[in-house]
Amino acid sequence: MKIAILDGATLGDDLSLAPIDELGSCRVYQNTAPAEVAERIQDVHVIISNKIKLTRDVLVGAKALKLICAAATGFDNIDVAYCKERGIAVCNVVGYSSHSVAQLTVATVLSLSVHLQAYCAYVESGAYSASGIANKLTPVYHELHGKTWGLVGYGNIAKEVAAVAEALGCRILVHKKTPVADCECVSMDELCQRADIITVHTPLNEGTRGLISRERLAMMKPDAILVNTARGAVVDEEAVSEAVLCGKLGAFGSDVYSVEPFLEGHPFHKIKNLPNVCLTPHMAWGSYESRNRCISEIAANIRAFERGEKRNRVDL
């Protein structure tokens, strides 16, 4: 079996790929430019890819292709409709990064809520030592206890975030396509109006693209904290940038972007250095433990496919 990993660099260079190497002849490319995809997959049986766009145009020449394994939960980079036409199986990896993403989500909220970067910078600059004063209490920060934390989506990651938020004394609101009985479910508009903290945990699809719109940003409290660790295009990035610059959003954190990495003309270039903004390079999913689980799950998906089993299939 010929296997190609198209963007191995996104998995890190500290992992063993032995679980995949054992399954066949595996060629690892650290990254693959759009113009290189078609050539690199033309004779492979299995593609493993995290962020490479696998469209009809590049897949059409891959005559030997039987299986695409997304090295992620999201699979919006893969033309699943075309794969169905061709009989190409598509698998994702579910649940492997829940702990990691939840941890980064909470860390971002905590950092923004206490202005951690500003206080660290005060010490690092030497200003604290020069002040002669034992403490510094500005910028003023507030306890999260008693605040309302809104969760957009309520999958495994959101549930872990909710558990931490409740431990901090927050009231939980949830916006979910299908309401459930074990939490307070509200409309998206009501969540935006009531929540002090809003964290985004929903997949990207046509129903969620632009869900955090300019109109919904205007509904939020002016001191609200918004954190996105889901998909960049779930929020209107231009509108978020404007809201931060105009003081209509208290703080913003994101680990995901509509274009990754985002380039010079991206709206977040205007806000990336502000003290109430925390932008990270799509690393929330990537704890060492999470990445090891991802490799093991991909190998399990390939083995199951070879046995004729349907495991983590998203094309069915």
C-alpha positions as CSV (number, residue, x, y, z in Angstrom):
1,M,0.0,0.0,0.0
2,K,1.3,3.4,-0.9
3,I,0.6,6.2,1.6
4,A,1.4,9.9,1.3
5,I,1.4,12.3,4.2
6,L,1.0,15.7,2.4
7,D,1.7,18.1,5.3
8,G,3.8,16.3,7.9
9,A,5.0,19.5,9.4
10,T,1.6,20.2,10.8
11,L,1.9,17.1,13.0
12,G,5.2,18.2,14.5
13,D,8.7,16.6,14.2
14,D,8.7,15.0,17.7
15,L,6.3,12.1,17.0
16,S,6.9,8.5,15.8
17,L,5.1,7.6,12.6
18,A,5.7,3.9,13.2
19,P,1.9,3.1,13.5
20,I,1.5,4.3,9.9
21,D,4.8,3.1,8.6
22,E,3.8,-0.4,9.5
23,L,0.9,-0.3,7.2
24,G,2.7,0.2,3.9
25,S,5.2,2.4,2.0
26,C,4.7,5.9,3.5
27,R,6.1,9.0,1.9
28,V,6.1,12.1,4.1
29,Y,6.1,15.6,2.6
30,Q,6.6,18.4,5.2
31,N,4.3,20.6,3.2
32,T,2.7,20.5,-0.3
33,A,1.9,23.6,-2.4
34,P,-1.4,23.6,-4.3
35,A,0.5,23.1,-7.6
36,E,2.3,20.0,-6.2
37,V,-0.8,18.1,-4.9
38,A,-1.9,16.3,-8.1
39,E,1.6,15.0,-8.9
40,R,2.2,13.7,-5.3
41,I,-1.0,11.8,-5.1
42,Q,-1.3,10.3,-8.6
43,D,-0.2,6.8,-7.6
44,V,-1.0,6.6,-3.9
45,H,-3.7,4.5,-2.3
46,V,-4.1,6.5,0.9
47,I,-3.7,10.2,1.5
48,I,-3.1,11.6,5.0
49,S,-3.6,15.4,5.2
50,N,-4.4,18.0,7.8
51,K,-4.9,21.3,5.9
52,I,-4.2,20.6,2.2
53,K,-7.2,21.3,0.0
54,L,-8.2,18.2,-1.8
55,T,-10.6,19.3,-4.5
56,R,-12.1,17.6,-7.5
57,D,-9.4,19.2,-9.7
58,V,-6.5,17.6,-7.9
59,L,-8.2,14.3,-7.0
60,V,-9.3,13.5,-10.6
61,G,-5.9,12.2,-11.6
62,A,-5.4,10.0,-8.5
63,K,-6.6,6.8,-10.1
64,A,-5.3,4.5,-7.4
65,L,-6.7,6.4,-4.5
66,K,-8.9,4.5,-2.1
67,L,-8.9,6.4,1.1
68,I,-8.3,9.9,2.4
69,C,-7.6,10.3,6.1
70,A,-8.0,13.8,7.6
71,A,-5.5,14.3,10.4
72,A,-8.2,16.3,12.1
73,T,-11.8,16.3,13.1
74,G,-12.8,18.9,10.5
75,F,-12.8,17.8,6.9
76,D,-14.0,21.0,5.1
77,N,-10.7,21.0,3.0
78,I,-11.8,17.7,1.3
79,D,-14.3,17.6,-1.6
80,V,-16.4,14.8,0.0
81,A,-19.1,15.0,-2.7
82,Y,-16.6,14.2,-5.4
83,C,-15.1,11.4,-3.2
84,K,-18.6,9.8,-3.0
85,E,-18.9,9.9,-6.8
86,R,-15.5,8.1,-7.1
87,G,-16.0,5.7,-4.3
88,I,-13.1,7.1,-2.3
89,A,-13.6,6.6,1.4
90,V,-13.0,9.6,3.7
91,C,-12.2,9.3,7.4
92,N,-11.7,11.9,10.1
93,V,-10.4,11.6,13.7
94,V,-12.8,12.3,16.4
95,G,-12.3,13.3,20.0
96,Y,-8.5,13.1,20.0
97,S,-7.9,16.8,20.8
98,S,-10.8,17.6,23.1
99,H,-8.6,18.0,26.2
100,S,-6.0,20.1,24.4
101,V,-8.4,22.5,22.7
102,A,-10.5,22.9,25.9
103,Q,-7.3,23.7,27.8
104,L,-6.2,26.4,25.3
105,T,-9.7,27.9,25.2
106,V,-9.8,28.3,28.9
107,A,-6.2,29.6,29.1
108,T,-7.1,32.3,26.5
109,V,-10.2,33.4,28.4
110,L,-8.2,33.5,31.7
111,S,-5.4,35.5,30.1
112,L,-7.7,38.0,28.6
113,S,-9.9,38.4,31.6
114,V,-7.0,39.3,33.9
115,H,-5.0,41.2,31.3
116,L,-2.1,38.8,31.9
117,Q,0.0,40.0,29.0
118,A,-0.1,43.6,30.3
119,Y,1.0,42.6,33.8
120,C,3.7,40.3,32.5
121,A,5.0,43.0,30.2
122,Y,5.1,45.5,33.1
123,V,7.5,43.1,35.0
124,E,9.5,42.1,31.9
125,S,10.2,45.8,31.0
126,G,11.7,46.5,34.3
127,A,9.0,49.0,35.2
128,Y,7.9,47.0,38.2
129,S,11.4,46.9,39.7
130,A,11.8,50.6,39.0
131,S,8.5,51.6,40.5
132,G,9.3,51.0,44.2
133,I,5.7,49.9,44.7
134,A,4.9,46.3,45.8
135,N,2.0,45.9,43.4
136,K,0.2,47.2,40.3
137,L,-3.5,47.0,40.0
138,T,-4.2,48.5,36.6
139,P,-5.6,47.6,34.2
140,V,-8.5,46.7,36.5
141,Y,-9.7,43.1,36.1
142,H,-12.8,41.4,37.4
143,E,-13.6,37.9,38.7
144,L,-15.2,35.4,36.4
145,H,-17.3,34.1,39.4
146,G,-20.9,35.1,38.8
147,K,-20.4,35.8,35.1
148,T,-22.3,34.2,32.2
149,W,-20.3,32.0,29.9
150,G,-21.8,31.3,26.5
151,L,-20.9,28.2,24.5
152,V,-21.5,28.2,20.7
153,G,-21.8,24.4,20.1
154,Y,-21.9,21.7,22.7
155,G,-19.7,18.8,21.7
156,N,-16.9,17.2,23.6
157,I,-14.7,20.3,23.7
158,A,-17.5,22.7,24.8
159,K,-18.5,20.3,27.5
160,E,-15.0,20.3,29.0
161,V,-14.9,24.1,28.8
162,A,-18.3,24.2,30.5
163,A,-17.0,22.0,33.4
164,V,-14.1,24.4,34.0
165,A,-16.4,27.5,33.7
166,E,-18.8,26.1,36.2
167,A,-15.9,25.3,38.6
168,L,-15.0,29.0,38.3
169,G,-18.5,29.9,39.3
170,C,-19.9,30.9,35.9
171,R,-23.4,30.4,34.7
172,I,-23.5,28.4,31.4
173,L,-25.6,29.3,28.3
174,V,-25.5,27.1,25.2
175,H,-26.5,27.6,21.6
176,K,-26.9,24.3,19.9
177,K,-28.7,23.3,16.8
178,T,-30.7,20.7,18.6
179,P,-31.3,21.8,22.2
180,V,-30.6,19.3,25.1
181,A,-32.1,19.0,28.5
182,D,-28.9,19.1,30.6
183,C,-28.1,22.8,30.0
184,E,-29.7,26.1,29.4
185,C,-30.1,26.3,25.6
186,V,-30.9,29.7,24.0
187,S,-30.9,31.2,20.6
188,M,-27.7,32.6,19.1
189,D,-29.0,36.2,19.5
190,E,-29.9,35.6,23.1
191,L,-26.5,34.1,23.9
192,C,-24.8,37.1,22.3
193,Q,-26.9,39.5,24.4
194,R,-26.5,37.8,27.7
195,A,-23.1,36.3,27.8
196,D,-20.0,37.9,29.4
197,I,-17.7,35.3,27.8
198,I,-18.4,33.6,24.5
199,T,-16.4,30.7,23.2
200,V,-16.9,29.1,19.8
201,H,-16.9,25.3,19.4
202,T,-18.9,24.6,16.3
203,P,-17.8,23.0,13.0
204,L,-17.7,25.1,9.8
205,N,-20.5,24.4,7.4
206,E,-22.9,26.5,5.4
207,G,-25.1,26.9,8.5
208,T,-22.3,28.2,10.7
209,R,-20.2,30.3,8.2
210,G,-20.3,33.9,9.5
211,L,-22.4,32.9,12.5
212,I,-20.7,35.5,14.6
213,S,-21.8,38.3,12.3
214,R,-21.5,42.0,12.4
215,E,-25.1,42.2,13.7
216,R,-24.4,39.7,16.5
217,L,-21.2,41.4,17.5
218,A,-23.3,44.6,17.9
219,M,-25.6,42.7,20.3
220,M,-22.7,41.7,22.6
221,K,-21.8,43.5,25.8
222,P,-19.1,46.1,25.2
223,D,-16.8,44.4,27.7
224,A,-17.6,40.8,26.4
225,I,-14.7,38.4,25.8
226,L,-15.0,36.4,22.5
227,V,-12.7,33.4,21.9
228,N,-12.7,31.2,18.8
229,T,-10.9,27.9,18.7
230,A,-13.3,26.3,16.2
231,R,-12.9,27.5,12.6
232,G,-11.9,31.0,11.5
233,A,-14.8,31.6,9.1
234,V,-17.4,31.0,11.8
235,V,-16.8,34.7,12.7
236,D,-16.8,37.7,10.5
237,E,-13.2,38.6,10.9
238,E,-13.4,42.1,9.5
239,A,-16.3,42.9,11.8
240,V,-14.4,41.5,14.8
241,S,-11.4,43.7,14.0
242,E,-13.6,46.8,13.8
243,A,-15.4,45.9,17.0
244,V,-12.1,45.6,18.9
245,L,-10.7,48.8,17.4
246,C,-13.9,50.8,18.2
247,G,-14.1,49.5,21.8
248,K,-17.3,47.6,21.1
249,L,-15.8,44.3,22.2
250,G,-13.9,43.9,25.4
251,A,-11.4,41.3,24.3
252,F,-10.8,38.8,21.5
253,G,-8.8,35.6,21.2
254,S,-8.5,33.3,18.3
255,D,-6.5,30.2,17.3
256,V,-8.1,29.8,13.9
257,Y,-8.4,31.9,10.8
258,S,-10.2,31.8,7.5
259,V,-6.7,31.8,5.8
260,E,-3.9,30.0,7.6
261,P,-1.5,31.5,8.2
262,F,-3.2,34.8,7.7
263,L,-1.4,37.2,5.5
264,E,-0.5,40.9,5.6
265,G,-3.9,42.2,4.4
266,H,-5.9,40.2,6.9
267,P,-8.1,42.2,9.2
268,F,-6.3,40.8,12.3
269,H,-3.1,42.5,11.3
270,K,-4.7,45.7,12.6
271,I,-5.3,44.3,16.1
272,K,-2.7,41.6,16.6
273,N,-0.6,43.7,18.9
274,L,-3.3,45.1,21.1
275,P,-3.3,44.2,24.8
276,N,-6.9,42.9,24.7
277,V,-6.2,40.5,21.8
278,C,-4.6,37.1,22.0
279,L,-3.9,35.4,18.7
280,T,-2.2,32.0,18.6
281,P,-1.0,29.9,15.5
282,H,-3.6,27.2,15.3
283,M,-1.9,25.2,18.1
284,A,-4.9,24.5,20.4
285,W,-5.3,20.9,19.1
286,G,-1.6,20.2,19.2
287,S,-0.5,19.0,22.6
288,Y,2.0,16.1,22.5
289,E,-0.6,13.7,23.8
290,S,-3.2,14.9,21.4
291,R,-1.0,14.5,18.3
292,N,0.0,11.0,19.4
293,R,-3.6,10.1,19.7
294,C,-4.2,11.5,16.2
295,I,-1.5,9.3,14.7
296,S,-2.9,6.2,16.4
297,E,-6.4,7.0,15.3
298,I,-5.4,7.5,11.7
299,A,-3.6,4.1,11.7
300,A,-6.7,2.5,13.2
301,N,-8.9,4.1,10.5
302,I,-6.6,2.7,7.8
303,R,-6.6,-0.8,9.3
304,A,-10.4,-0.8,9.7
305,F,-10.8,0.3,6.0
306,E,-8.6,-2.6,4.9
307,R,-10.8,-5.0,6.9
308,G,-13.9,-3.6,5.2
309,E,-15.1,-1.9,8.4
310,K,-16.6,1.6,8.5
311,R,-14.8,3.6,11.1
312,N,-15.0,7.4,11.4
313,R,-16.3,7.6,7.8
314,V,-17.6,11.0,6.8
315,D,-18.5,10.1,3.2
316,L,-21.4,7.8,4.0
